Amino acid sequence: MYSAVAPVYGGTESAAASSTAAPSGPPLSAAQQRLADLKAKLSTARSKNHKEVVEEDRRNKMGPEALQKERAQAAYDKAKSAGKLPNLEDKLMNSTAESAEYKHKKDEKKEKHKAQYGWDVFNNEAQHRNYKKRVRRSAEDGRLEEGDDAPEGEVDADPDPLAYGDAPAVPRERVQALVDDMNEAALRRTKWSRRRTFNEDKDVTYINKRNEVYNKKIERAFDPYTAEIRANLERGTAL
């Protein structure tokens, strides 16, 4: 949160107001009274100018997005204090069927994938979605005909997980389609991989991967300032 400390001037607004009050000593002349009024106005203007400068600096540091959020929050707090916030019934009455259906589907999807994080990303459901995607891709590429992924005959609703070797033979076309899809998946992974290529001609200035990353950070920070010194050391012309 942005905060600033107001400077200590010769007087504040309260001090300016007290200076204009009736003095306890002898009465002031007209010139002295005008001078006191001018000092009070100067102190008030100085204090207001400092507040405006601090507020302008705060707005510049926050940025437009933070200012927009701040204005929205202020409007919300004002409406809440005035009791003008719409309740749930008003929101439902003013929403359309399309927006309600979209929100309902979004909430269902969010609730469905809430627990899928970290180690639970590759669960059974995700693997099934990946399988359907690969089957659809194979059908679009012509490697697999439409409906070939459905097994022939009736499917056992509760198969025995220990019944190994009882599965029917897989046709050669399906095996080849799987091989082609795996090769294409490997090619796709090489395109979006963030693995950096190793430069064999570059000098080795590290002892392990962590030290290599640290040296790269130092190079990015100090290379513009040490390029001439390093070049002199390499040429042997450094003083």
C-alpha positions as MATLAB code, in Angstrom:
seq = 'MYSAVAPVYGGTESAAASSTAAPSGPPLSAAQQRLADLKAKLSTARSKNHKEVVEEDRRNKMGPEALQKERAQAAYDKAKSAGKLPNLEDKLMNSTAESAEYKHKKDEKKEKHKAQYGWDVFNNEAQHRNYKKRVRRSAEDGRLEEGDDAPEGEVDADPDPLAYGDAPAVPRERVQALVDDMNEAALRRTKWSRRRTFNEDKDVTYINKRNEVYNKKIERAFDPYTAEIRANLERGTAL';
ca = [
       0.000    0.000    0.000;
       1.319    3.431   -0.922;
       2.038    5.747    1.983;
       3.723    9.090    2.321;
       4.668   11.272    5.247;
       3.660   14.884    5.082;
       6.592   17.288    5.490;
       6.894   19.592    8.456;
       6.386   23.160    7.376;
       6.205   26.365    9.275;
       2.514   25.767    9.830;
      -0.464   23.625    8.912;
      -4.089   24.349    8.267;
      -4.854   24.248   11.978;
      -1.912   26.523   12.703;
      -3.041   28.870    9.958;
      -6.514   29.011   11.453;
      -5.091   29.739   14.885;
      -2.907   32.522   13.508;
      -5.954   34.334   12.222;
      -7.636   34.150   15.605;
      -7.561   37.031   18.024;
      -4.043   37.328   19.527;
      -3.568   37.289   23.264;
      -1.089   40.200   23.125;
      -1.590   43.737   21.952;
      -3.826   44.245   18.926;
      -2.211   44.022   15.480;
      -2.089   46.841   13.066;
      -3.690   46.629    9.623;
      -0.359   45.779    7.941;
       0.473   43.137   10.550;
      -2.988   41.599   10.151;
      -2.595   41.417    6.372;
       0.844   39.825    6.823;
      -0.590   37.216    9.181;
      -3.394   36.450    6.703;
      -0.870   36.045    3.881;
       1.249   33.693    5.998;
      -1.826   31.642    6.828;
      -2.821   31.421    3.129;
       0.753   30.491    2.180;
       0.842   27.708    4.759;
      -2.531   26.375    3.618;
      -1.480   26.452   -0.049;
       1.818   24.713    0.766;
       0.012   21.920    2.614;
      -2.555   21.426   -0.159;
       0.151   21.416   -2.830;
       2.056   18.722   -0.953;
      -1.073   16.579   -0.705;
      -1.698   16.921   -4.438;
       1.918   16.031   -5.244;
       1.742   12.934   -3.052;
      -1.572   11.896   -4.639;
      -0.237   12.401   -8.175;
       2.893   10.382   -7.365;
       0.715    7.605   -5.959;
      -1.406    7.507   -9.116;
       1.682    7.381  -11.343;
       3.176    4.497   -9.376;
      -0.045    2.490   -9.252;
      -0.751    2.515  -12.987;
      -4.051    2.616  -14.887;
      -5.162   -0.933  -14.024;
      -4.685   -0.480  -10.291;
      -6.457    2.882  -10.421;
      -9.387    1.319  -12.255;
      -9.624   -1.419   -9.608;
      -9.448    1.207   -6.882;
     -12.267    3.220   -8.444;
     -14.361    0.075   -8.867;
     -13.766   -0.882   -5.238;
     -14.662    2.647   -4.087;
     -17.887    2.541   -6.124;
     -18.701   -0.874   -4.668;
     -18.093    0.314   -1.105;
     -20.226    3.403   -1.714;
     -23.097    1.348   -3.101;
     -22.755   -1.146   -0.262;
     -22.877    1.562    2.395;
     -25.932    3.085    0.686;
     -27.642   -0.317    0.473;
     -27.949   -0.197   -3.326;
     -26.158   -3.465   -4.127;
     -28.268   -5.895   -6.173;
     -29.104   -9.125   -4.383;
     -28.975  -12.604   -5.863;
     -32.592  -12.484   -7.010;
     -32.032   -9.224   -8.917;
     -28.944  -10.687  -10.610;
     -30.882  -13.771  -11.698;
     -33.795  -11.702  -12.981;
     -31.501   -9.456  -15.057;
     -29.378  -12.277  -16.558;
     -30.210  -13.938  -19.871;
     -30.563  -17.652  -20.485;
     -27.360  -17.749  -22.536;
     -25.273  -16.085  -19.838;
     -26.781  -18.321  -17.140;
     -26.032  -21.454  -19.167;
     -22.481  -20.282  -19.870;
     -21.867  -19.559  -16.187;
     -23.317  -22.917  -15.185;
     -21.060  -24.802  -17.609;
     -18.063  -22.787  -16.486;
     -18.743  -23.554  -12.834;
     -19.192  -27.250  -13.614;
     -15.923  -27.351  -15.526;
     -14.122  -25.505  -12.746;
     -15.508  -27.852  -10.107;
     -14.644  -30.843  -12.256;
     -11.009  -29.862  -12.732;
     -10.487  -28.353   -9.279;
      -8.565  -31.346   -7.945;
      -6.518  -31.873  -11.111;
      -3.222  -30.262  -10.210;
       0.296  -31.416   -9.578;
       0.467  -35.187   -9.437;
      -3.228  -35.607  -10.352;
      -2.974  -34.046  -13.817;
      -2.527  -37.380  -15.618;
      -5.479  -39.155  -14.064;
      -7.790  -41.643  -15.757;
     -10.095  -38.976  -17.124;
      -7.232  -37.002  -18.652;
      -5.829  -40.147  -20.225;
      -9.246  -40.961  -21.664;
      -9.534  -37.447  -23.168;
      -6.090  -37.860  -24.674;
      -7.102  -41.211  -26.127;
     -10.242  -39.757  -27.728;
      -8.216  -36.863  -29.146;
      -5.678  -39.213  -30.693;
      -8.408  -41.399  -32.166;
     -10.116  -38.337  -33.646;
      -6.802  -37.099  -35.066;
      -6.095  -40.496  -36.606;
      -9.564  -40.532  -38.185;
      -9.050  -37.039  -39.619;
      -5.665  -38.013  -41.075;
      -7.136  -41.127  -42.674;
      -5.064  -43.608  -40.676;
      -8.155  -44.879  -38.877;
     -11.655  -45.201  -40.244;
     -14.583  -43.680  -38.391;
     -15.869  -46.080  -35.722;
     -12.790  -48.335  -35.721;
     -12.065  -47.440  -32.101;
     -15.271  -49.178  -30.957;
     -14.676  -52.884  -30.225;
     -16.782  -55.477  -31.965;
     -19.399  -57.367  -30.010;
     -20.592  -56.635  -26.529;
     -18.334  -54.926  -24.028;
     -18.075  -56.389  -20.559;
     -19.300  -53.795  -18.089;
     -17.035  -55.124  -15.323;
     -13.955  -56.767  -16.864;
     -11.593  -58.871  -14.831;
      -8.329  -56.917  -14.314;
      -6.403  -60.180  -13.815;
      -7.520  -61.726  -17.111;
      -4.260  -61.184  -18.990;
      -3.783  -62.501  -22.503;
      -7.483  -62.854  -23.256;
      -7.724  -59.723  -25.414;
      -8.300  -60.226  -29.135;
      -5.482  -59.687  -31.580;
      -4.941  -56.089  -32.646;
      -5.030  -55.537  -36.427;
      -1.775  -54.467  -38.052;
      -3.388  -51.276  -39.392;
      -4.201  -50.096  -35.885;
      -0.694  -50.828  -34.658;
       0.756  -48.846  -37.537;
      -1.662  -45.986  -36.824;
      -0.469  -45.939  -33.212;
       3.172  -45.893  -34.305;
       2.533  -43.019  -36.717;
       0.703  -41.041  -34.063;
       3.529  -41.547  -31.550;
       6.071  -40.361  -34.126;
       4.009  -37.260  -34.850;
       3.638  -36.585  -31.115;
       7.433  -36.774  -30.746;
       7.844  -34.281  -33.605;
       5.308  -31.927  -32.012;
       7.152  -32.055  -28.697;
      10.389  -31.012  -30.373;
       8.709  -27.857  -31.689;
       7.477  -26.467  -28.373;
      10.222  -27.787  -26.100;
      12.115  -25.118  -24.180;
      15.317  -27.151  -24.090;
      18.261  -24.918  -25.015;
      20.845  -26.120  -27.527;
      24.373  -26.549  -26.235;
      27.049  -24.330  -27.768;
      30.269  -26.331  -27.923;
      32.422  -23.338  -28.931;
      31.483  -21.291  -25.863;
      33.897  -21.227  -22.945;
      32.908  -23.386  -19.987;
      32.711  -21.094  -16.951;
      30.572  -23.280  -14.704;
      30.835  -26.474  -12.700;
      27.197  -27.567  -12.698;
      23.776  -26.581  -14.048;
      22.966  -24.281  -11.139;
      26.275  -22.459  -11.513;
      25.638  -22.114  -15.260;
      22.291  -20.397  -14.671;
      23.875  -18.106  -12.068;
      26.682  -17.135  -14.461;
      24.124  -16.318  -17.159;
      22.331  -13.980  -14.767;
      25.613  -12.228  -13.971;
      26.389  -11.893  -17.685;
      23.019  -10.320  -18.408;
      23.491   -7.820  -15.589;
      27.171   -6.833  -15.961;
      28.246   -7.647  -19.540;
      27.428   -4.144  -20.869;
      29.804   -2.654  -18.279;
      32.616   -5.231  -18.269;
      32.905   -6.002  -21.996;
      35.848   -3.622  -22.497;
      37.675   -4.845  -19.377;
      37.254   -8.477  -20.406;
      38.429   -7.739  -23.933;
      41.555   -5.996  -22.577;
      42.302   -8.953  -20.319;
      41.946  -11.379  -23.205;
      44.236   -9.277  -25.434;
      46.727   -8.735  -22.635;
      46.533   -4.954  -22.922;
      44.925   -4.329  -19.546;
      46.809   -1.989  -17.229;
];
